[in-house]
Each structure stands twice: as C-alpha cells, then as structure tokens.
Amino acid sequence: MTTVPMPTETTRWRCTLCGNLTRFDVTRSSKVVEYVHLDLAGEPKVEERDVVSETIESVRCRWCNAVDQIELVDRPGSGS
C-alpha cells in the first residue's frame, strides 16, 4: 500500500487512466483528540477537534474505479 500525497494550493489530483479531476473516494486513517461535551440528557457534541495525524491510505477514481492511479498535477493558474 502506497500513500497518496494530499493536493496543495498549487496542485490537484488527476486519475492517470481516465483523466478525472473532480470525483474521488478517499480512504483516510486519522488520529484525533476531541473534546466531547455531553448535555444533561447524555447527547454528545464534539466542541473541539485536534487532528494529531492523518494519512491517506487510498484514492479511487469515481469515473473508472481505478485504485491508486492518482497523480498530482498543477492547478490552472498556479504558475508552476
């Protein structure tokens, strides 16, 4: 399993098989610390969330179902 890099302000994902730029299913693993407040009825509400770490495990193209065939390409107008 290879991790897929996150897009940045100047890059975005692109499927290398079909060219899709807009629709992906992303599987992530996250480690978070949450401050949970329970009201008097016992209903929980997350009031603060701190992401300690996050890894993208796989990205699947919604158009052609290709798994982990994603590359980073420049965004239009990024000047890269």
C-alpha positions as CSV (number, residue, x, y, z in Angstrom):
1,M,0.0,0.0,0.0
2,T,1.4,3.4,-1.0
3,T,0.2,6.6,0.4
4,V,-1.2,9.3,-1.9
5,P,0.0,12.8,-1.4
6,M,-2.5,15.5,-0.5
7,P,-3.2,18.2,-3.0
8,T,-1.8,21.6,-2.2
9,E,-2.7,25.2,-3.0
10,T,-0.9,24.8,-6.4
11,T,-1.7,21.1,-7.2
12,R,-4.7,18.8,-7.5
13,W,-5.4,15.1,-8.1
14,R,-5.8,13.6,-11.6
15,C,-6.6,10.0,-12.5
16,T,-3.8,8.7,-14.8
17,L,-6.2,6.3,-16.5
18,C,-9.2,8.4,-17.4
19,G,-8.2,12.0,-16.7
20,N,-10.8,12.6,-14.0
21,L,-10.0,15.8,-11.9
22,T,-13.1,16.1,-9.7
23,R,-14.5,12.9,-8.2
24,F,-12.6,10.5,-5.9
25,D,-13.3,8.2,-3.0
26,V,-10.7,8.8,-0.3
27,T,-9.9,6.3,2.5
28,R,-8.1,8.0,5.4
29,S,-6.7,7.0,8.8
30,S,-6.8,9.7,11.4
31,K,-5.6,10.1,15.0
32,V,-7.6,12.8,16.7
33,V,-8.2,14.3,20.1
34,E,-11.7,15.5,20.7
35,Y,-13.3,17.5,23.5
36,V,-16.8,16.0,23.8
37,H,-19.5,17.8,25.8
38,L,-22.4,15.7,27.0
39,D,-25.7,17.6,27.7
40,L,-27.8,16.6,30.7
41,A,-29.7,14.1,28.5
42,G,-26.5,12.4,27.6
43,E,-26.3,13.6,24.0
44,P,-22.6,14.1,22.9
45,K,-21.4,17.1,21.0
46,V,-17.8,17.5,19.7
47,E,-16.8,21.0,20.6
48,E,-13.1,20.8,19.7
49,R,-11.2,18.5,17.4
50,D,-7.4,18.4,17.0
51,V,-6.0,16.2,14.2
52,V,-2.8,14.7,15.5
53,S,-2.0,12.8,12.3
54,E,-3.8,11.8,9.1
55,T,-2.7,9.5,6.3
56,I,-4.5,9.0,3.0
57,E,-4.5,5.2,2.5
58,S,-6.1,5.0,-0.9
59,V,-7.8,7.1,-3.5
60,R,-10.3,5.5,-6.0
61,C,-11.5,7.3,-9.1
62,R,-15.3,7.6,-9.2
63,W,-15.3,7.6,-13.0
64,C,-13.3,4.5,-13.9
65,N,-12.9,2.8,-10.4
66,A,-9.1,2.8,-10.7
67,V,-7.4,2.4,-7.3
68,D,-4.2,4.3,-6.5
69,Q,-3.8,5.6,-10.1
70,I,-3.7,9.2,-8.9
71,E,-1.1,11.8,-9.7
72,L,-0.6,15.4,-8.6
73,V,-0.8,17.9,-11.4
74,D,-0.7,21.7,-11.4
75,R,-3.9,23.6,-10.8
76,P,-4.9,26.1,-13.6
77,G,-3.3,29.5,-13.0
78,S,-0.9,28.2,-10.3
79,G,2.0,29.5,-12.4
80,S,4.1,26.3,-11.7
